[in-house]
Structure formats: C-alpha cells, structure tokens
C-alpha cells in the first residue's frame, strides 16, 4: 500500500510544526538539510526515496512511540509505518546498530553528516554553549569527541566518501587549535 497525498502532507505538517519549536541548530533548517542530504544518499544507495524523505523529516523526534501514535492516527499502512518508525528509532548513534534497512542507515547518515566538518563543529559548539548551557572548554572537547565518534558510525559508502574531506579538514583544524590553545607554535 502507498501513502496518500493527504497522509504525506499530514506527516510534513506534523514534522514541521515540531521543528518550529526547536532551537536554530535543530529546527526547520536542520530538517531541510537532513531531508536534502537523505534524498541525495537515497539515490546513490538505491533506497526508497519516499521512506527516506519522510524518515528524515521525522528523525528529530528521537521518540518512535510519538511518531508511531501519529502515523496510526492518520492510518498509515502498517508496513510503511514500521519503516518510518525504524528510521526514527535508529537516528541515535547508540541505536544505529539496530538498523536493518538501508533507509534507516541513510536517514542516520544524513543527520550525522551535519556534525562532521566545519559546519558541524560550529553547530555543535553553538548548541552546547546555548541550549545545553555547557561552558566553552567543555563544549569544544564535547564537539571534538562527538565529531570523531559520529564519523566512525557512518553507515553508507556514499556518506563515508562525502565525509572524508571535511573530516580531514577538521582533524587538521583541531591540531592547529590545540597548538594555539597551548601556545605551542
């Protein structure tokens, strides 16, 4: 069974209404980027484009029960619902090992690619310093660790290839940062 146009619109509205309430680093811009990256990865990895796109829109809920309840309410086909819920379930790095579908892996990678590279470190430090209220030094350390850890968890060949150059750039950036921070020029 397929999703109806009405169901697709309802899912989009449900997701965008949720993202409007979030901070800048996880709001609508993040969702839009995640969906675009996910669509790109889906084409390269031969994943179901519709599942990936909608999974990307829903990923930030990080709570599959909320998503499942909503999808049941709008009477989404059981098979499609399970695929979308699986994308949400696997959007945490601690849950990615549960990914059974290429669609869940693609959605995960689309989200995590945004933490790797120059854009990602700025976004992470901003989020740590802002909503998380973490101090500057701790935010930097957390960002270094997070970027490295997430790079290692990328699931698809396409994402790994996309991340390679930005990741190398960031490793060099952190080496320079550490030298200047410790004044070891």
N, C-alpha and C positions, 0 to 999 in steps of 0.2 A: 504494500500500500504506500501511497505517496502522501506528502504533506500538501494540504490545500494552500492556495494563496492567502486565504484568511488566517490559517494557522501560522504561516511564515510571518505575516505582518504582526500577529499577536506575540510571537516569540521575539521579534525585533523590538516591539514596543516594551515588552516585559524587561528585556535586557537593557535597553537604553534608559528606561525610567530608573533602573537600579544604578546605572553608571553615572547618571546626573547627580546622584547623592555622594559620590566618591570624590576623593581629592584629585588634584590635577594629574598626578602620576599614575592613577588607576582609573581615571574617568573615561569619558567618551573618546578622547584622542587615543588613549591606550587600546581601547576596544577596536577602534577603526584600524589602527596599525596592526593589531593582532589578527583581525579578520583578513586584511590585505596580505599579510605575510602567510597566513594559513592557506589562503587561496593559491598563492604562488607555490607554496610547498606541496599542496594537494595535487596540483597539475603535474609537478615534477615527480612526485611519488606515486602517482596514479591512485589517489584516494578519492572517496566520494565527496565531491565538491560541496554539495548541499549540507551534508552532515558536518563537514569541516567548518564551513562558514558559520552555521548556526552554533556548533560547538564552541567556536571561537567567541561568538557573541555571548555565550553563557558561561564561559570558563571562569570568570572572575567571581562568580557566586561562591566558589570553593565549597559549596554545600549541595551535594547531589540530591538530598531529600527535598529541599525547597524547589529545585528545578523539576524533579520528578512529580511533585504535587501539582505544580503549574501545568506541566505537559499532560498529566492525566485530566486536569480540569478542562483543558481545551481539546481533549480527546485525540491526542496524537497516537498513532498506531504504536503498539507495544514494541515492535522491533526497532522502529525509529527512535522511540523514547529511550530504549536501553542504550542505543548507540550514543545519543546525545548526553545522557546521564554518565555514561562511561567516559566521555571526553571531559566532563566536569570533575569526575572522581579522580582522574589521572592528571589533573592540572597542577597538583602539588608535587614538588620534587620528591617528597617522601612516598608518594603513591605511584610514581611513574613506572615502577617495576610491575605494577598490576596491568599495565596497558596490553590489551590483547588485539587491538586493531590499529591499523595504520592511521586511521582518522584521529584516534586519541593521541598517538605519537606526534602527528602533525600539529594538532592544536597545542600540545605541550611545547613543542619546539618553537612555534610562532610566538608564544608568550615569552619563553626564556631567551630567545634571540634578542629581545629588547633589553636584557640585563647585561648582555655581553657587548663590549665595545664602548666607544666614547659616549654615546647616547645613554647607554645603560648605567655607566658609573655616575653620570650627572643625575640621572633619575633616581638611582638608589640613594645617593647621598642626600638629595633633596627630600626624599621620603623619610629617610632615617632622621634627618635634622628637623623636619616638620612634623607630620602626623605621629611618628614614633617617638619624637622628643628625645632622641639619642644625641649625646654630645659629639662634637666634631671628630675627635680622635677615634672614638668608638665607631662612629658612622663610617669613617674611612676604612678601619680594619674590617668591619662587617661587610662593606662593599667589596673589598679585595677578596675576602673568603667566599662570598656569595657568587661573585663573577666566576671565579675559578671552579667552584663546585658545580655551578649550573652548566658551564661549558662541558664538563665531563659527563653530564647527564643527557646531552642532546641525543635524540633517538634516530633521526633520519640522516642519510648520507648528504642530502641537499642542505640541511641545516648545518651540519658539520662543516661542509665546504663554505657556506656563507659566513660562518662564524670565525673561520680560521684567521683571516687577515685582521679583523677588528680585535680578536683575542690577542694576537701577536702584538698589535699596537698597544693594547692596554698593559700587557706584561712589560713592555718597554717603558710605558708611561709610569708604572708603579716603581720600576727600578730607578728612574730619574727622580721621581717624587721622594723616594726613600733617601737618595743621596742628598737632595736639597734639605729634606727634613732633618737629617742628621748632620748637615753641613759637612759632608764628605765629598767635596768637589775635587 
